[in-house]
Amino acid sequence: MQTKEFFNLYSHDFARVAVGVPTCRVADPVFNAAETIALARQAAERGAVLIAFPELGLSAYTCDDLFHQRALLEASKTALASIVDASVDLPLAMVVGMPLQVDHLLFNCAVVVSGGAIQGVVPKSYLPNYGEFYEARQFSAADCATSEQIELLGQTVPFGPALLFEAANMPLLRFHVEICEDLWTPIPPSSYAALAGATVLINLSASNIVVGKSRYRHQLVSQQSARCLSAYLYSSAGKGESSTDMAWDGQALICENGELLAESERFSDASHLICADIDLERLSRERMRVTTFGQSMRRHRDEAARFRTVSFLIDAPLDRRLPLQRRLERFPYVPSDARQRDERCEEVYNIQVQALVQRLSASGISKVVIGVSGGLDSTHALLVCAKAMDRLKLPRTNILGVTMPGFATSDRTLQQARQLMQVTGCTASEVDIRPSCLQMLKDIGHPYAAGHEDYDVTFENVQAGERTSHLFRMANYNQAIVLGTGDLSELALGWCTYGVGDHMSHYNVNASVPKTLIVHLVRWVAETRQIGESGSDVLLNVLATDISPELVPGKLADVPEQKTENVIGPYELQDFNLYYVLRFGFAPSKVAFLALSAWGDRDAGRWPEGPHVPRNEYTLAAIKKNLGIFLYRFFKTSQFKRSCIPNGPKVGSGGSLSPRGDWRAPSDSEAVVWMDELKSIPDD
């Protein structure tokens, strides 16, 4: 991949689209066309390849019986001709609304224009004739038409409601157009269009405004985009439409698979425009993943077969540097909005608690053994245990917490472990594992037992294994289960020791919770004072502690020799990589492009101040380096650990790594294709 290609959003299967809401004049097509062209030029300057305008925008929607006046119909054609002429120099496709007489009938139409040509005409399928609407008085519905192609401005063009428009040089950009009321029906035409292959659905609407309608439009557009696994562009008429009996707010929306990407200002006094970058590959991969979409295609293949495809070139800016202009969460597992983040934390916490309650109830076991290190993961698992005991109406003393200091345990984490067990009210114990570890090292002939400072992986794992042995034997002795503490991020990177506590347990409530989310779960518990004021102080201290396995003695007291992120990369970046690799299967080059778009510049004020709050920026070289660490560990060295992890609840749509759930993979596959693709990314 060339450098200029990497920095262009179209190289990564994004498409910038727009919705324009021009100021109009009733029955003045010349004025309306000029406003339309002006907005189209703005969209082209911003790099958009597709723009949609309101229903009957060239004539205005509120012409009523004026639609049967020949002068207005001819003037609308003249206005269309000016748009066609303007399109010669505009590298995008325009979708405009106008009245059009075909075979002695009048139709409410959407006309697709690109490259100096009319690509097709789509008549409205459903005509509202209730409340304030009387469209059946002037227009005929699409199924009244007998022609499949028409002569328009000297061109022979496709005509009909079942048309798909495909950009030949952007194969994932295939769009369908429906008009206003079409979306309000039980089965909108766009539903079948999506099954026929449309990834972008467009609605040319007029849609007068009444109380509550704006919110309903949100729901309608969002849900249709979600059901169809598509993007949805929605326009509505703005200033200038007749207010004889109606009012207009000019709302425009762009949604992608249920997510709102852009919305216009309402009740604007001027023509206005919104743009958004839609991820065509993401939509395509979702359709591949959600197999019921394919089943729907099979069951409705007769309806889908009616669609004809119109293919044409869009002279898009594919050869220039064009950065992504789409809001990307730096932390895809953690909402940046404080209210949504609190809601997410509360829901995840309750999912984990409910799952543990069910496991204990089903097994008839009332006690839990948990190793408490004073670090982040075991802290959160202990909090889940405490709430589960409350739900079961069992004493928290049924939680058997044990901290097991070893050769490198710091005074800080040891003190935090003791405090955590105290404030949660569990039964606390402490076991110094150094004597038993030293015996094991002697038994196997390790140099450390002879006085040598040999801190190899065996030295580390003897400590981890000794802790695990104690946990399981304590569980046996007390008729309890061992609760695991390892998280999703550690599983993804293989940052866990096979068969020991951060990998093996009887049940693991953290199994599908990434590290960046655990940070905010602990913070949320602290901020909501769920374990009291003193407990909150302890939790904040845990959050301020460096993440370390504490298995190798340090040169300075209370300063860990090992810092996890120095080895495997920053969790904030690796969780970003995990989300897009696991959830969408994107190629490394696209993941890097997204990471650069999200992390390449600082966005102050999005996160509250405090420990573990990221303030980092990453260069492309740093992103590439850390992505390489992630890809090699994820695809090459870690699957054998994930193939035998214990049960644990899936908490989010971002996926889990359970071999019984979201992720099934061979333990001995290669990482070659990912590492080779990584090499295509420029360093700067």
C-alpha positions, 0 to 999 in steps of 0.5 A: 500500500502506497503512503498516499493510499493509506491516508485516504479514507476510500482506500479503506472502504469508507465513503463520505456521503452527504444530505443537503437541505436547500432553502426553497421557493414554492413553484420556482425550480430555477431558484431551487436548482441553484440552491441544490447545485450550491450545496452539491459543490460544497459536498464535493469540496468536502470529498463526498461521493454521494448527496441526497436532497429533499422530496420534490425539491426542484418544485417544492413539495407544497405545490398541491394542484400546481403539480398539474400545471404544464408550466411547472412540470416543464420548468422542473425539467429545465431545472433538472437539465441545469443540475445535469450540466453542473454534474459534469464537473462534480465528482459525486452522485446527486439524488434530487426530487421532482414531479415527472409525467410518464405514460400520461401519469404523474409520479413523485420521483427521485432522479439520480444524476452523475457525470453529466448523465441521468443514471435512473429515475425512481418513482414513489411507491406509497402515497399518503392520503390521510391527515394533512396529506393528499398525494393521491390527488396529484400523483400515481404510485410506482406500481401504476407505471408500465414503462421500465425505461423513459426518455428524459432530456434526450437520454434513455434512462431506467425507470422504476422503484426496484433500481440499485445504483452501483459505483463501478470504481467503489464496489461496496457502494451500492445504493437504493432510493425510496421516498418519504412514506415508503419508509413509514410502511410495514415493509419498506422497499429499502428492506428488499433493496438491502437483501438485493445488495444495497449497502446505502439506503436513501430517503428523499422526504419532505416530512412536515414537522409536528410535536414528537415527529423529530424523535420518531424519525430518529427511531425510524431511520436508526432502526431501518439502518440496523435491521438492514445492516446498512447506512441510511440517508434521510432528508426533509424539507426546510425553509421555504415550503408553504406554511399554509397548513404545515410547518417544516424543520429541515431535519437531515439524518445519516445513520449506520447500522443503528448508529447516528453519524450526523444530524443537521440543525433544525429550523435553519434559516439557510441552506445546510449540509451534513456529511458523514463517513460510512464504513462500507466494509463494516456493513459488508462484514456484518452481513457476512457475520449475521447469517440470518441476513443470508437466510432472509435473502434466500426467503425473499429472493423473488422480491430481490430478483426484481431489482435492476443494477445501474452501474456508473463511475464516480470520479471520487478523490481516490488519489489524494490524502483524505483523512477520516472525518468520523467520530471514533471512540478511542475506547470502543468498549467504554463510552466517552459520554459520562452518562452513557459510561455510567449506564454501561458500567452499571449494566456490565456490573449487573451482568457479572453479578447475575452470572455469578449468582446463577452459577452459585445457585445452580451448583448449590455452593455458597462460598467463593475463594478469590486471590486478592493481589491488590491490583486491578482485576482481582479488585473488580472480581472481589467487588462482583463477589460482594454484590453477588453475596448481597443478592443471594442474601448470604454473608460476605464472610462467605467470600474467602479472600486470600492474599499471597505475597511472594518474592516481588510483592510490594508493600503498596499492593499488599496493603491494598489487598488487606484494605480491600478485604476489610472494606468488602467484609470478606473472610481475609487470610494471608499466606506467604508463598515464599517458603513453598516456592523456595522448596519447589525451586530447590526440588527442580534444581533452579539456580535461585535456590542456590543463591543466584539472582536468576529471575527467569520465567520458571522463577515467575511461574513457580510463584503463580503456580503456588498461588493457584495450588493454594486457591484450589485446595482452599476451595476443596477444603471449604466446599467453595469455587475458585473465582478467576480474575483474568480479563479479556485483554490478557486473554487476547495477548496471552498475558496469563500463565497457562493453568494458573490463577489468571488463566484457570479457575472454576468460574471467571466473571472477568473473562469478557471484560477488557482492561480499559473497561475494568478501569472504569468499572472500579472507578464507577463503584468508587464514585457511587460509594457502593462500599463506603467512603473509605472503600472508595479511597482504597479503590482509587488507590488501586487505580493509581497503581502501576499494572504489574505481575510483581513476580521479579524483585525490583531494585527499588522498594515499592517500585515494580521491576515489571510493568506490563505495558512495557512488554505487551504495549499500552492497554488503551491501544491494544484494546482498540486493536482487539475490538476491530480485529475481533469484532469486525476482522479488519485487516491490519492496515485498516486497524492502523488507519482507524487507530491513527484517526482516533489516537493521532491527535489529542481531544482534551476534555473527553475524559475526566482527570484521574489515574489511568486516564489516558492523555496519550497520542500515538504516531503511526510508527508507534501504532504499527509497532504495538499492532505488530505485538498484538497480531503476533501474540493474538494469532500465533502464540496465545490461542492454546490458552484460550482453547481451555478457559473456564466458563464466564459470562459474555458482557458486550457485543464487542465479543468474547474469546470463549471457545464455546462462544464468539471465538473458535480458532486452531491453536497452531495456526500461523500469523503470516498473513496478518504480519505480511499485511502489516508491512504494507503500512508506512512508518510515517 
